[in-house]
Amino acid sequence: MNGTDRPVRHDPYAAFRVPGFGRLFCGGLLIQIGAAAQSVAIGWEMYVRTNSALMLGLVGLTQALPMMLLTLPAGYLADVYDRRRIMLIGLIGTTLTSIGLMAFSAVEGSIPLMFLLLFFDAAFHRLGGPSASALIPQLVPTAALENAIKWRTSLHHVASVIGPAIGGLLVAWRVPAAYGFSALTTAAFAVVLFSIHIPAYRRSQPGRMVRQVIEGLQFVWRQKLILGTISMDMFAVLLGGSEYLLPIFVRDYLEAPWGLASEQALGILRSAPALGSVSMAVLLAHRPPLQRAGRSLLLAVAAFGVATIVFGLSRSFWLSFVMLFLVGFFDNVSMVVRHTLVQLRTPNELRGRVSAVNSIFIGASNELGGFESGLVAHAFGPVASVLSGGIGAILVVAAWARMFPGLRRFGRLTEEKEP
């Protein structure tokens, strides 16, 4: 309440009133659109050229390895060196790897060499990831930070609506064009990044990297609420990686509507989870902060599992679209709770390393989830892979509710102490 006993009005656009945040948001949106379009291209190209579900899983594994190997060192770099400079190095690297993928695709070049380029592309993305996450609290005051993170989580999903749609159109025309489009977006964001004024901030002193990385891991281990939140999300996403199998469902199980090409239908289905996430993000941004964040998180992850199961059983294109929409809709709650909790409860000098721990838990689970889904699909079929993933996500919720009872009691994200 303010001095006149009137409630303070909630401002859903508070973060955008901060200089620089809008440009950072739009630049990040641009590169994620390009990355999503490239993801459609690589999945479609590998399945069409090899006709193997295992190859789709290997795409996930190739992208997961840099996540596991490089994210924690990248978090250390984000805390001790200039974050903008690190992001620029990553953007230049991903621009070059996308150009390389475009060239190899144009001549139907060596698949092993394309996997190598994909590995380096993921590595450069990982280099800049923790710096990008840690940059937001430098630009945005604490009062607007939850609002900024709500909008930032929607950024990924807006890109995942637009990107696959663009990717599907480009792939239907010419597959290499999707890789070229991704290269253009990363180069454009590098230009935008130069124009943003970044306030000075306290950095950790360079030292023994391993020791400082361990400090970030120890911080997460001590903060049981953070540990429970990110680990539950990691295992749920690891088991529910159905998106990597969409080329199989589009080509072999579902009939494309309106006479669309299979590539275009794939783009539509790849957009569905992101469209759901955007819808939830806009809803959350226009509402006051969550009052029972822990309960909302548990229910949302369970609903994610149910929607995954129904998708696996569906043979209707539009029912599958709706279920994927709901997968993204409920997953966004988890993203908002996790990212806000990590940023609000972490000192600035540790934010790069803790953001890296968060990224390695969640980001690696996305790609490893694709590998797991591909392996199970190769052994037992794609339907069994999706159904087992949905059931597994529900079991994870039940287990984590018992292992981390603080999750059930957790209220507002801005609470200062562990519940």
Protein Blocks (a to p, Z undefined) as FASTA:
>chain_A
ZZkopacdddfklmmmpghjlmmmmmmmmmmmmmmmmmmmmmmmmmmmnopaklmmmmmm
mmmmmmmmmmmmmmmmmmmmcfklmmmmmmmmmmmmmmmmmmmmmnopafklmmmmmmmm
mmmmmmmmmmmmmmmmmmpcfklmmmmmmmmmmmmmmmmmmmmmmmmmmmmmommlmmmm
mmmmmmmmmmmmmmpccddddddddddfklmmmmmmmmmmmmmmlmmmmmmmmmmmmmmm
mklmmmmmmmmmpccehhiafklmmmmmmmmmmmmmmmmmmmmmmpccdfblmlmmmmmm
mmmmmmmmmmmmpccfklmmmmmmmmmmmmmmmmmmmmmmmmmmpcfklmmmmmmmmmmm
mmmmmmmmmmmmmmmmmmnojklmmmmmmmmmmmmmmmmmmmmmmlmmpccfkbmbdZZ
